[in-house]
Amino acid sequence: MSTTMSTTPSILSTKYPAKAHCEAVANYIRRLRPDVTDGLIYLESGKSTLFEDCDQEGILILPPSSSSNKKNPTATFRQRRPFFYLTGCSLPDSYLTYSLPTKSLTLYIPASTHPPSSDQLPSSLSSSSKTLFVIPTQLSHPFPSVPIDTTILHTAISECRALKDPYEVALIKNANAITASAHHACMRAIKSAKNERELLATFTSTCISSGAPTTLHYIHNNASLSGKQNLLLDAGAEVREYASDVTRTFPVSGKFGKESRGIYDIVLGMQKTCLAACAPGKSWDDIHVLAHKVAIEGLLDLGILKDGSVDEILESRTSCAFFPHGLGHYLGMDTHDTGGNPNYEDEDKMFCYLRKRGPLPVGAVITVEPGIYFCEFIIKPYLNDPKHARFIDEGVLERYWDVGGVRIEDNILITEDGYENLTTAVKEVEDMERIINGE
């Protein structure tokens, strides 16, 4: 269960394992298509463009630490994730080929910032009899005389991305370390802040000063903090395209009120119980149910839920009024990373928002983010439905609306013997209050 980062620098001093990723994808294709003995993987990077209604270039934006970052810093280029996974290259207007039989990876980068024309492509591609495995929505060059397979490459890359190698884990660890510093900076700033904008600036500046772009997982970030009990901060830094995703909830005043502390303790108990259950082969669906059981027990103890056993309330799905989302999701180059195989059509409201289904594999990085929320637009329909209303004490509930919501989110790696927590931001109440109050 270690959170040490002592091996990170030596790992990241080596090359990004692009060729190993290519071979993993090729092996996935071979497993599903045993008849495939030849062929080329072909991918295109993202394209550079001009600003709309303007001839100003500015889309070639690399990470802040890149020596090639010389373009306009107001625009952001986001590399296509499949392309980066197979190359480690952040340049636009590039493309790659990977030969399945020879295991030869070739990266083509443009001589200028303009997209390559058809005559810049290798002549062997236009006349090849080998099958090109492509992602159809990321194909700008026609190959009319070449056999093309559009059915498998996207799935192959998505499934391979679900399992992280040590290099990728090191990047996510680095992102988490920067994210922890940014969360702690916001804790130190919360008592003097008047508006969420100030904390957005604090979080962003902390990450950028460490060479990492950042994402706050909310849209507006401009609400007044006046009269608010708690701040829920869901945000993470990125390091070389790899994300972190950490949520902390802490008191605006520097000390939790009685109701807020009661809810926080339940959510922290939910997370610790679920973390202890994480291990290879364990069902994520079952761990999600476990989170609901802990939530129900806690809400019964507070009196918000009533007149039913844990199993009865679980069966009724009344707990979804307070914990409406899934327990977590895969994490990697995307905050909600590929390979989780969710079923958004599931008619069971407890599972339709669960972004990972099935057993946990070794090598997966997943978020563990239980929460309890007091959102009127979610809870009111439950209060108006006798099936659920009989389990909810509205009188007690009235005292908790101002709590708002509490979520605690860590990023973990599934290992052979359990899990490793990659997140180092503090979450114990005493630790957070100590930082907030400058102790």
N, C-alpha and C positions, 0 to 999 in steps of 0.2 A: 504494500500500500504506500510505497515511498513517493514523495513529491520532489525528489532531488533532480537537479538539472546539471549535474557535474559532467555528464557525457555529452551534453549538447554541443559545445564548441567543436570537439573533434569530429563529430558526425557531420556537422555542417561545413567543415573545411573540405569535405570531399564533394564530388560531383553529384548533382541531382540525378536520381536513379531512373532517368528517362528510358534507357534501353531495357532495364528490367521491367518497367511498366509495359513497354511495347511487347515484350515476350509474354508477360502475363495475359495481355489482351489476345495475343495470337494463340496462346494455349486455350483460352476460353473459346475462341472460334473453333479450334480443332476439336474440342470436346463436344461441341454441339454439331459440328459438321465434320465427322471423321473422314469424309471423302475429300476434304480440302487439303491438297498437298502443295499448292502454289498460290500465288496471289500477292497483292500489295495493299497495305493499309495506306490510304491517302486522306490527309486532313489539311484544312486551311485555317490559318489564324484569323483573329478578328481583323477588320479592315479599318484603315485610317480614313477619315472624312474631314471635310471642312465644317466650321460652324454654320448652322442654318442661316441663309440670307446673308452670307458673309464669305469673303475669300480668305479669311484668316485661318491658317492651320493651327491646330492645337490639340489634336486627339492623341498624338504620340506622347503619352504620359506614363513613365515608368515609376516604380516605387521610389520614395524620396531618397533612398540611399544609393540609387543608381547614378553612375557618372554620366550616363547618356540622357539624363532628364534635363533637356535644354529647351523644351517647348513651353508653350503657354500653360501655366499651372492651374488655370481655371477650368480646364476640361479634363476628364478622366477616361483613360482607356482601360477597359476591362478585358483581359485576354479570355478567349474561349477556353473553358475548363478542359474539354477533351484534348485540345491542342497542347495546353500547358502540361497536362498529365503525361503526354508522350514525348515532350521535348524539354520542359523546363524553361522555355523561351517566352519572354514577355513582349517581343516585338510584333507589331502589326504587319500585315501584308506579307506574311511568310507562309510556307507550307512544308509538309513533310511526306516522305514515303518510308514505309517499313516493309521489307521483303520477308514474307513468311518462311521461305525455304533457306535463305542465306542469312537471316537475322541481321540484315544491314539497314541501319537507320540513317536517313539522309534528310538534313534540314536545309531548306532553301530560304535565304533571306534576301530582301530586295536591295539593290544598289542605291536606291533613293527611297523617299517616303511614299512614292506612288505605288499603287497595287501593280503586281506583275501582269504583263499582258500574256496572251495565250502563247505567243512565240517565245516567251521566256521559260515556259515549262519544258521539262526534258522531253525531247522528241520520242523517247522510248515510251512515255505515258500515252501519247496520242496514237501510237501504233501497236501498243502491247496487246498480246492475246491473253495476258494474265488478268484475272479478275481483280478489279479495284473494289476494295471494301471502303465505303464512304458513309458519311452522315448526310442524308439528302438535303436537309435544311441548311447545311454548311458547305454547299458545293456551288461555286460561282462559275466554274469552267466546264463547258460541255465536253464530253468524250464520246462522240457518236459511234465510233468504231470499236470501242473497248467494252468488254463485258463488265457490268457494274452491279455490285450487291449493296443494296441500301437497307437491308433488313436486320443486320446483326451487330454492326460495329458500335452503335450508340449504346445498346444493351451491354455489350461486352465491356466497354470502358466504364459504364456506370457501376456494374457489379464488381469490377476489379478495384475501383476507387473506394469501395466500402471497407476494404482491409488495408490498413496503413502499415508501411514499412518504417524502420527506425528513423530514417531521414525525415519522413513526413511527421512522425510523432515529435521529433525535435523541433520542427517548425511550429507545431501547435503549442508545444511547451513554451517556446519563446514568446509566441503571441499571448499566451496566458500570463506570463510574467509581466509583460508590458500592461496588459489589461488590469492585473492586480494593482499595479502602481496607479493607474488611472482611476480605478474605483476608490482607492484609498485617498487620492487627491480630492475626489468629490466628497468623500466623507469629511475631510478637513474643511471643505469650503461650504458645506451645507448650512451651517448656522448663520452665516453672513449672506448667503445667496437670497435674492428676492424673486428670481424667475428661473425657470428651467434652462433658459438660454445661457445663463452664466455657468451652469454645470455642464452643458454641452460644450462650451468653450474650454472649460477645465479639462474635461475628459479628452477632447480632441487634441488640445495642445500637448498634453502629457504623452499621448501616443505618437503624435507627429515628431515631437522632440526626440523620441526614441527610434525614429525612422520607420514608423508603421502607420499606414492608413487605418481608419477606424470606422466602425458602423454602429450607430445607435438604432436599436431595433424598434423604433417608434417613429412616427412621421413628423409630428409638429414640434415637440420639444420647446414650447414657448409659453407654457402655462405659469401663472403666478403661484408661488409657494405659500402665499399668505393664507393662514387658516388650515393648512394641510398638516396632517399628523406624520405621514411617512412619505418617503420617496422610493419608488421602485425603479431601479436603474438596470436596464437590460442592454448591454453594450459589449463590444469586443474589438480588439485590435486584430489586424492581419499582418502576417509576416511572409513575404514572398508568396503571395496568393493564398496562404493557408490561414484559416480563421480561428478565432476563439469566440466563445459565446457564454458570457457570464452574467448572472443576475444577482444583485444584492438589494435588499430592502432595509432601509434604516430610518431612524426617526429624525425629522427635521429639527426638532428642538434639542436633540442630543440625548434624549432618554425616552424609551418607549412608554406610552401610557398603559394602563392595566389591560384594556381590551386588545390593543395592538400587541402587547407582549404575549398575551394568551394565544393569539393566532400565530405569531411568529414561532412560538415554541412548538405548536402543532406541526407547522410546515417543516421546521428543522428536524423534528422527529420523523416526519414522512421521508425526508431525504436520507437521513442516516439509516433508517430501516431499509430503504430501497437500495442504497449503496451496499449495505451488508449482504444483500441478496444477489448482487451482480457477480456472475461467474460464467465461464464458457458453457454453452448449452442451455443456460437458464432461459426460460420464456420471458420475453419482454412484456408480452400481454399479461402474464401472471404477476410480474413486478408492478405493472401499472395498476392492477387490481389491488395489490398489497398497499399501494399508496392511498387508494380510496378507503381501504379498511382503516388505516391509521387516521386518516382525516375524519372518518365517521366517529371513531372512538373519541377523538379530541373534541369534536363538535357536540357530541353527546355529553361529555364532561362539562362543557361550558354552558350547556342548556340550549344551544341554538337548535340542535336536533333533539327529538324527544319521541317517546311512545313507540319505540321499536328497537329491535336488536341490530347489531352491526350487519348481520346477514340479511335481515329484512330490508333495511334501508339500502344496502348494496343492491339487492335484487330489484328494488323499485327504481334505482338509478337517480334517487333524489340527491345524492352527493354530487352529481354532475352540475347542480345549480351553483355549487361553490368551487368545484374543481372541473371546469368544462373542457380543458385541453388535454393533450397527450402528455405523458411523463417526460418525453424527450425525443431526440432525433439524432441521426448520424451527423457528424461534423467533420469537415475537411476543407477543401477549396471553397465549398459553398457552406454557408451557415446551416442550411438544411441540406445536407449532403445526400448524394445518390445512394441507391442500394437498399433502402429501408423497406421497400415494397409495401407502402401503406394501402389501405383499402378505404378510400373516402366514401365509397358507396355502402359501407357497412351500416345496416339498419340499427345496430346497437349504438346509442349515442355515447356510450362509454368508450368505444373503440374507433369511431369514425374519424377522429382527429389524431389518432395515434400514428405517428410518422414512421415508426419501426414496428414490424410485426414478426413474430417468430423468435427462434433462439438467438442468443448472443454469440457471435463467433470471436475467436481469438484474433486480435488485430483491429477490431472495430473501435472507433472513437465515438462516444455517444454522450449526449447531455442528459443529466438527471436534474429535472427542474419541476418539482411539485409546487403547487400554489393553492391558496385559498383566497377567494375574491368576493367582494360585496358590491356587485354591479346590479343596479336595479333592473336594467333591461334584460338581464339574464335570469335573475331570481324571481321577478314579478310573475312571469308565466307559471312558475312552479307554485307560487302562492295561490294562483287562481285555479290550480288543478287539484281537486280533492285527493287524488292519488298521492300527491307529494305534500300537499299542505298539512296533512295530518301529522307529518313527521317534523314540521318546522314550527318553532315557537316564535311567532312574530313579535311578541313583547320583548323577548331577549334579543332577537335579531336587530331590533331598533337601535340598540346600543352600539352596534358594530358597523353601521353604514359608513361612518367616517374613517374607519380603518382603511378603507379602499381596497387594497389587495396586497398580498405578501407572496413573493416567489423567491426561491433560492435555487440557483442553477450552477452546477459544476460540470466540467468536462472530464470524462474518464476514458481510459484505455482498458479494454478487456484483455487480460493476460492469461497465461496458462493456469495460474493459481488464484485467479480472482480478478482484481482490477487495480489500476494505478490512477490516483486522482491527479490530473494535470493542472488543476486550478489551485492557486495559492492565495487568492483574495480572502480576507478574514470574513467569518460569518457567525462566530459566537457573539452573543449579545454584548458581553463584557468587552471583547476586543473592539467591536465596532464603536461602542460608546466611548471607549478610551481614545480612539483616534478622533472621533467627532469633537470631543471636548478638550483635545490637545493635551491629554494626560501622558 
